[in-house]
Amino acid sequence: MKILIAEDDLASRKFLQKFLSAYGECDVVIDGLEAIDAVLLALKEAEPYDLICLDIMMPKVDGVKALKTIRELEKQKGILPEKRAKIVMVTALAETEYVQSAFDYGCEGYATKPLDTQKFSDVLKKLELID
């Protein structure tokens, strides 16, 4: 599985990388702009991500805007909805409007910080990314 982690907080980034590296190859970026660039490059190389973890609050471009842009890029490339990357939003925010807008733009799941490995595994199982 090819995984992109977009997280500006060092501790969360390291935790996600350590946890998810058991399931596949992880690329790590620190803001939404780098996430969009990484997705563009992966699509250009015809090696798209299977899973993208986006922090909602990031510098330059926030996670929701990055999500919206990523979904647009996939659409432009003609990627069918069932073939596109599974996107999980990661948030310290309990603000439901951010999470709701992320689902409106096409994310498949979300996880709250501090991250709980069991809950995160449950999300990945629900998305049929792991057994």
Backbone as numpy.savetxt, mean C-alpha at the origin, in Angstrom:
# Nx Ny Nz CAx CAy CAz Cx Cy Cz
5.81 -12.77 -3.91 4.96 -11.58 -3.91 5.85 -10.34 -3.91
5.49 -9.36 -4.72 6.24 -8.11 -4.79 5.48 -7.05 -3.98
6.18 -6.44 -3.03 5.55 -5.55 -2.04 6.20 -4.17 -2.05
5.35 -3.13 -1.97 5.84 -1.77 -1.81 5.34 -1.24 -0.47
6.27 -0.70 0.32 5.93 -0.10 1.61 6.22 1.39 1.50
5.20 2.22 1.67 5.36 3.67 1.66 5.02 4.18 3.05
6.05 4.56 3.80 5.88 4.91 5.21 6.98 5.89 5.61
6.60 7.05 6.14 7.61 8.05 6.53 8.16 7.85 7.94
7.46 7.10 8.77 7.91 6.86 10.14 8.88 5.67 10.16
10.11 5.92 10.62 11.16 4.91 10.60 10.77 3.62 11.32
10.22 3.72 12.51 9.87 2.53 13.29 8.81 1.70 12.57
7.78 2.36 12.06 6.72 1.65 11.33 7.25 1.02 10.05
8.13 1.76 9.37 8.73 1.29 8.12 9.54 0.01 8.37
10.39 0.04 9.41 11.22 -1.12 9.74 10.35 -2.32 10.15
9.33 -2.04 10.94 8.42 -3.10 11.39 7.74 -3.76 10.19
7.18 -2.95 9.30 6.49 -3.48 8.12 7.45 -4.28 7.24
8.65 -3.75 7.05 9.62 -4.43 6.20 10.01 -5.79 6.79
10.25 -5.80 8.09 10.63 -7.06 8.75 9.48 -8.07 8.67
8.28 -7.62 8.96 7.10 -8.49 8.95 6.78 -9.00 7.54
6.76 -8.10 6.55 6.34 -8.48 5.20 7.41 -9.19 4.38
8.68 -9.03 4.76 9.75 -9.69 4.00 9.64 -11.22 4.07
8.90 -11.73 5.04 8.65 -13.17 5.11 7.75 -13.64 3.96
7.01 -12.70 3.36 6.06 -13.05 2.32 6.52 -12.68 0.91
7.58 -11.89 0.81 8.03 -11.50 -0.52 9.10 -10.43 -0.49
9.41 -9.94 -1.68 10.44 -8.92 -1.86 9.83 -7.55 -1.58
10.45 -6.80 -0.67 9.92 -5.49 -0.27 10.76 -4.34 -0.82
10.09 -3.39 -1.44 10.69 -2.10 -1.78 10.14 -1.11 -0.77
10.98 -0.19 -0.32 10.58 0.75 0.72 10.82 2.18 0.24
9.79 3.04 0.41 9.90 4.47 0.09 9.37 5.26 1.27
9.71 6.55 1.30 9.35 7.34 2.49 8.29 8.41 2.28
7.77 8.54 1.04 6.67 9.49 0.85 5.81 9.07 -0.35
4.70 9.74 -0.50 3.74 9.39 -1.55 4.28 9.59 -2.96
5.12 10.59 -3.14 5.71 10.85 -4.45 6.62 9.70 -4.87
7.45 9.22 -3.94 8.32 8.08 -4.22 7.49 6.82 -4.49
6.36 6.69 -3.80 5.48 5.53 -4.01 4.95 5.54 -5.45
4.50 6.70 -5.91 3.99 6.82 -7.28 5.10 6.50 -8.28
6.30 7.03 -8.04 7.45 6.75 -8.92 7.76 5.26 -8.97
7.72 4.60 -7.80 8.02 3.16 -7.73 6.98 2.35 -8.51
5.71 2.74 -8.39 4.65 2.04 -9.11 4.79 2.26 -10.61
5.10 3.49 -11.00 5.31 3.80 -12.42 6.42 2.93 -13.01
7.54 2.85 -12.29 8.67 2.05 -12.73 8.30 0.56 -12.83
7.60 0.05 -11.82 7.19 -1.35 -11.81 6.26 -1.66 -12.98
5.34 -0.75 -13.28 4.42 -0.95 -14.40 5.18 -0.89 -15.73
6.13 0.04 -15.81 6.93 0.18 -17.03 7.75 -1.09 -17.29
8.26 -1.70 -16.23 9.05 -2.92 -16.34 8.19 -4.18 -16.41
6.87 -3.99 -16.43 5.90 -5.10 -16.46 6.08 -6.05 -15.28
6.46 -5.49 -14.12 6.58 -6.25 -12.88 5.82 -5.50 -11.78
4.49 -5.45 -11.91 3.71 -4.66 -10.95 3.74 -5.23 -9.54
3.43 -4.38 -8.58 3.36 -4.81 -7.18 2.10 -5.64 -6.95
2.23 -6.62 -6.07 1.07 -7.41 -5.66 0.38 -6.74 -4.47
1.21 -6.15 -3.60 0.71 -5.50 -2.38 1.41 -4.15 -2.23
0.62 -3.13 -1.92 1.17 -1.81 -1.63 0.60 -1.37 -0.28
1.50 -1.05 0.65 1.09 -0.53 1.96 1.37 0.98 1.95
0.32 1.77 2.08 0.46 3.23 2.04 0.08 3.83 3.38
1.00 4.59 3.96 0.68 5.37 5.15 -0.24 6.50 4.68
-1.25 6.83 5.44 -2.15 7.91 5.01 -1.47 9.26 5.11
-0.78 9.53 6.23 -0.12 10.82 6.43 1.35 10.74 6.09
1.71 11.24 4.89 3.11 11.26 4.44 3.42 12.62 3.85
4.72 12.99 3.86 5.10 14.25 3.25 4.96 14.22 1.72
4.99 15.38 1.12 4.91 15.60 -0.34 3.54 15.23 -0.90
3.21 13.94 -0.91 1.91 13.48 -1.38 1.38 12.50 -0.34
0.18 12.76 0.19 -0.34 11.85 1.22 -0.81 10.53 0.60
-1.07 9.57 1.47 -1.41 8.23 1.01 -2.67 8.14 0.17
-3.68 8.95 0.51 -4.94 8.90 -0.24 -4.73 9.44 -1.67
-3.96 10.53 -1.80 -3.66 11.07 -3.14 -2.79 10.09 -3.92
-1.83 9.44 -3.24 -0.99 8.44 -3.91 -1.86 7.28 -4.39
-2.78 6.83 -3.56 -3.70 5.75 -3.91 -4.49 6.11 -5.16
-5.06 7.31 -5.17 -5.86 7.77 -6.30 -5.02 7.77 -7.58
-3.79 8.27 -7.48 -2.89 8.33 -8.65 -2.50 6.93 -9.12
-2.20 6.04 -8.19 -1.83 4.66 -8.53 -2.97 3.97 -9.28
-4.20 4.14 -8.79 -5.36 3.53 -9.45 -5.54 4.11 -10.87
-5.28 5.40 -11.04 -5.36 6.03 -12.37 -4.30 5.45 -13.30
-3.07 5.28 -12.79 -1.99 4.70 -13.60 -2.33 3.28 -14.05
-2.88 2.49 -13.13 -3.26 1.12 -13.47 -4.35 1.12 -14.56
-5.29 2.05 -14.42 -6.37 2.17 -15.40 -5.82 2.53 -16.78
-4.88 3.51 -16.80 -4.25 3.93 -18.05 -3.49 2.78 -18.72
-2.92 1.90 -17.90 -2.17 0.76 -18.44 -3.08 -0.40 -18.83
-4.39 -0.23 -18.61 -5.34 -1.27 -18.99 -5.36 -2.46 -18.06
-4.93 -2.25 -16.82 -4.93 -3.35 -15.85 -6.34 -3.53 -15.30
-6.84 -4.74 -15.42 -8.19 -5.04 -14.95 -8.25 -4.95 -13.42
-9.40 -4.53 -12.88 -9.52 -4.39 -11.41 -9.07 -5.63 -10.63
-9.36 -6.84 -11.14 -8.97 -8.05 -10.41 -7.48 -8.35 -10.50
-6.77 -7.67 -11.42 -5.33 -7.89 -11.58 -4.48 -6.79 -10.94
-5.12 -5.73 -10.49 -4.34 -4.61 -9.94 -3.80 -4.93 -8.54
-2.87 -4.10 -8.10 -2.25 -4.28 -6.78 -3.30 -4.19 -5.69
-3.10 -4.99 -4.65 -3.94 -4.87 -3.45 -3.31 -3.75 -2.62
-4.10 -2.78 -2.23 -3.56 -1.65 -1.48 -4.17 -1.62 -0.08
-3.27 -1.61 0.91 -3.68 -1.53 2.32 -3.19 -0.20 2.86
-4.10 0.58 3.40 -3.76 1.86 4.00 -3.35 1.62 5.45
-2.28 2.30 5.86 -1.78 2.18 7.23 -1.96 3.55 7.86
-2.59 3.58 9.03 -2.88 4.87 9.63 -2.82 4.87 11.15
-2.39 6.00 11.67 -2.45 6.21 13.12 -3.74 6.96 13.43
-4.41 7.39 12.38 -5.62 8.20 12.53 -6.84 7.33 12.76
-7.68 7.78 13.66 -8.94 7.08 13.86 -10.03 7.80 13.07
-9.62 8.72 12.21 -10.58 9.52 11.46 -11.17 8.71 10.32
-12.44 8.38 10.47 -13.10 7.50 9.51 -13.21 8.11 8.12
-13.25 9.45 7.99 -13.41 10.02 6.64 -12.21 9.73 5.75
-11.00 9.70 6.34 -9.80 9.37 5.56 -9.88 7.92 5.07
-10.24 7.04 5.98 -10.33 5.63 5.65 -11.43 5.42 4.61
-12.57 6.07 4.80 -13.68 5.93 3.85 -13.30 6.44 2.46
-12.60 7.59 2.39 -12.20 8.11 1.08 -11.19 7.17 0.43
-10.33 6.53 1.22 -9.38 5.56 0.67 -10.12 4.37 0.05
-11.16 3.89 0.73 -11.96 2.79 0.16 -12.68 3.27 -1.11
-13.15 4.51 -1.11 -13.82 5.07 -2.29 -12.88 5.09 -3.50
-11.59 5.32 -3.25 -10.60 5.38 -4.34 -10.02 4.02 -4.68
-10.41 2.99 -3.95 -10.02 1.65 -4.36 -9.02 0.90 -3.50
-8.87 1.27 -2.24 -8.01 0.44 -1.39 -8.81 -0.79 -0.96
-8.12 -1.85 -0.61 -8.79 -3.09 -0.23 -8.80 -3.35 1.27
-8.01 -2.61 2.02 -7.96 -2.85 3.45 -7.22 -1.75 4.17
-7.27 -1.78 5.49 -6.50 -0.81 6.26 -6.05 -1.43 7.58
-4.98 -0.86 8.09 -4.42 -1.32 9.37 -4.09 -0.09 10.20
-4.35 -0.17 11.49 -4.06 0.97 12.36 -2.75 0.76 13.10
-2.08 1.89 13.36 -0.84 1.87 14.14 -1.20 2.05 15.60
-0.47 1.47 16.53 0.65 0.56 16.26 0.13 -0.72 15.61
0.91 -1.24 14.68 0.48 -2.40 13.91 0.47 -3.68 14.75
-0.57 -4.45 14.56 -0.74 -5.73 15.22 -0.52 -6.81 14.16
0.50 -7.65 14.33 0.83 -8.63 13.29 -0.32 -9.59 13.01
-1.06 -9.98 14.02 -2.18 -10.91 13.81 -3.27 -10.25 12.97
-3.62 -9.00 13.29 -4.65 -8.30 12.52 -4.18 -8.05 11.10
-2.90 -7.71 10.95 -2.35 -7.44 9.62 -2.35 -8.74 8.80
-1.98 -9.85 9.42 -2.03 -11.15 8.74 -3.46 -11.48 8.31
-4.43 -11.16 9.17 -5.84 -11.41 8.83 -6.25 -10.62 7.59
-5.79 -9.38 7.49 -6.08 -8.54 6.31 -5.48 -9.19 5.07
-4.23 -9.64 5.15 -3.55 -10.26 4.01 -4.25 -11.57 3.60
-4.74 -12.32 4.59 -5.47 -13.56 4.28 -6.78 -13.24 3.58
-7.48 -12.22 4.09 -8.75 -11.81 3.51 -8.57 -11.40 2.04
-7.42 -10.80 1.75 -7.12 -10.36 0.37 -6.52 -11.48 -0.48
-6.42 -12.68 0.14 -5.88 -13.88 -0.52 -4.44 -13.69 -1.01
-3.66 -12.93 -0.22 -2.24 -12.72 -0.52 -1.37 -13.75 0.19
-1.88 -14.25 1.33 -1.19 -15.31 2.07 -2.20 -16.36 2.49
-1.69 -17.55 2.84 -2.59 -18.63 3.29 -2.86 -18.55 4.76
